[in-house]
Amino acid sequence: MSNKSGVALLFSNTATPEHERQTFQAIGTRIARLLGLPYQGIFAATPSAALPYFIPSDTLVGAANYRQLAIHSENDFFGGLVAQPFMSTKAISHPLYSSATARPEGWTDRFHTMAADAVLPGYTAFGIQDALAAGAAMLRAGPIRLKPVLARAGKGQSVITSRAELKAFMDQIDESELAIWGLVLEENLTDVITYSVGQVRLCGVVASYCGTQRLTRDNAGQLVYGGSDLRVVRGDYPALQELSLSTAFKLAVARAQQYERAALETLPGIVLSRRNYDVAEGTNQRGERVTGVLEQSWRIGGASSAEVLAIELLTADESLAQVQTSTLEIYGKDAEPPAGATVVYSGEDSEVGYLTKCVKANHDS
């Protein structure tokens, strides 16, 4: 990292809530310490020849857009770089419907051939009529879940049970946004458990993990993401499979690996230093328990505080083969962080209200 001037945040044009900005800053200072570089805050271009190691707020799109920032490999940034906008979202998880007419530049059917067994039944649509046709076909088998791909933490999703509900949903869609980013239509599951599987490549360390997500009530009483509990191993994904994992965990890891292999082999120009996959286990309309990758996150995310803490622990003690870390998100002014937790953010956010975010190591591994 001697060729890097420091560590800097790189925010996209998308509005980033204050609680996320402050969380990114806290993670940025920790990554800077790991790399032995100064933390520089939000990136501001200067005539200096040296450029920082970047922490982008979103997956980067288009290699040509970042050449002048010297972002070429996984050693240059914390996150992911893809060729087209739709590749950065859950839109890649499903194929187009057979009669679809809207097909974005760079779309590849080969990804879905390779990843088909790793995901739930569903389609992605980039046009209103394509979505209506795909949705009508899926509704014959039961309720479907509609997922606007730019929404985060499960927000903005709707469960649809009829064509009338489908049309009403599509009437609210911005067609120009749909054409760029797409909409996911997916088989709806009940009694869902969401697993997190991922990998971070940072400071010369490859760390892979699996874990579960927790839900909590936000200040409006809605169920939202409440944190992750991770089991992190030193090494690539096979090191995870060597652990004494449950059958469900082993399947979740295998599904994530299959999904990632498909992405790396079929999406041109993809570069990933932070990889996270939400894998759902739930009951389908036929009463079967099924498991599939819901989406990928190739950007700094909700579990990143726990990921970076794990790298810190593995770097500090090379004898460690695995660690357990957690993130917690607690809403309300009366929130009490658990013993041993480090507060990453605590305050009144203009979008979500009072929120406290923590990270902690679990020493019972």
Beta strands, then each sheet from edge to edge (+ up, - down):
strand 1: 4-10
strand 2: 39-42
strand 3: 51-56
strand 4: 60-61
strand 5: 80-82
strand 6: 122-125
strand 7: 144-148
strand 8: 158-160
strand 9: 183-187
strand 10: 190-202
strand 11: 205-217
strand 12: 223-234
strand 13: 271-272
strand 14: 274-283
strand 15: 289-297
strand 16: 322-331
strand 17: 342-349
strand 18: 353-362
sheet 1: 2+ 1+ 3+
sheet 2: 4+ 5+ 13-
sheet 3: 6+ 9- 7+ 8-
sheet 4: 15+ 14- 10+ 11- 12+ 16- 18+ 17-
end
